[in-house]
Amino acid sequence: MIGITVLGSTGSIGVSTLDVVLRHPGRFRVVALSAHRNVERMAEQCRRVEPDYAVMVDPSAAVALRERLADMSRPPEVLAGAESLDTIAALPEADYVMAAIVGAAGLQSTLAATRAGKRVLLANKEALVVAGEIMMRAVAESNALLLPIDSEHNAIFQCMPPSFADGLGQCGVERILLTASGGPFRDAAPESLAAVTPDQACAHPNWQMGRKISVDSATMMNKGLEIIEACWLFNTSADKIQVVVHPQSVIHSMVQYSDGSVLAQLGNPDMRTPIAHALAWPERMVSGVEPLDLFMTAQLDFEPPALDRFPCLALAYRAAGEGGTAPVVLNAANEVAVAAFLAERIGFTQIATLVERTMDQLPSEPVGANGLEQVLSVDARARELAEQRLLEMVA
């Protein structure tokens, strides 16, 4: 049986992963689970899949989980603290690691799994956005297998030729067409966005996601981060990636070839499809997702993104072009800005303003030999600077 660790098991990707895994009881064994502080859901998951280890980043939550599971005949070993994430990411019993911790908080455990040579199912896009050069070097050195879980990157992977790692031009690929739903404000007048509430921003028309990712989708920062991620995954540059707004979210992304062909991956908007693909690759297996009914789909629409409505997308293209630590600053400032918006400290349109001001004041620098330490230092400085600019904005 294939051993799997799920980092971030209580989030939406983690829940979907366990749903797929439980459909194949003779194929997978859950070795370890992790969460931040959701004791109730973690306890329920532990009873269902009986892992060897359960990590709660919050130490008080770890104490509560131990008490909650004390009556199990074989309770998991409950570990506490962020450092325990690295431990379960590198366990020899785990062949696969689902990296589904949201934000930069998932970077080090994802890197630990990569350095341990695991099959890494990458749902944490920030690992490549913040530390793409470091991650890809670790993949090469450890012979890890990095498989994308984002529906768009998984779709691109399915449409790419096997030789894409040699460079897109070498394998006949003209460009990547990265689809975006456009989120809840695709048709909104730009001047109306200042009044958007957190609940409105989190009401995605097609996908069920956490609140932070939902806001990123509403600003299209999520798509901007995906551009940077795709550059690392597919060994290309941002000018070879075209964002295409496709409101139905049926085509998850496309690859355009030099002979005029365009290959697309289609499916219902359900994250269990890319999860099942990565778990079974190069085979296929049941995911629990209903097949796409083309007759019910009826219509597919496409349009270019409006950068006046989505300035965060333009900021992401800027960071991709500058390279170095610019994506680190972009991501850190965005996490501060989104948290402030969800706490109703700033307005929706001020997210982009805060990110831009932080980028303007913290210029990009090349990633040097002490890559991870440098990235973490820049990340901390960017967050501190973003918090300072935030205080100025709310004063």
Secondary structure, 3 states (H helix, E strand, C coil): CEEEEEECCCCHHHHHHHHHHHCCCCCEEEEEEEECCCHHHHHHHHHHHCCCEEEECCHHHHHHHHHHCCCCCCCCEEEECCHHHHHHHCCCCCCEEEECCCCHHHHHHHHHHHHCCCEEEECCCHHHHHHHHHHHHHHHHHCCEEEECCHHHHHHHHHCCCCHHHCHHHHCEEEEEEEECCHHHCCCCHHHHHHCCHHHHCCCCCCCCCHHHHHHHHHCHHHHHHHHHHHHHCCCCHHHEEEEECCCCCEEEEEEECCCCEEEEECCCCCHHHHHHHHHCCCCCCCCCCCCCHHHHCCCCCECCCCCCCHHHHHHHHHHHHCCCHHHHHHHHHHHHHHHHHCCCCCCCHHHHHHHHHHHHCCCCCCCCCHHHHHHHHHHHHHHHHHHHHHHHHC
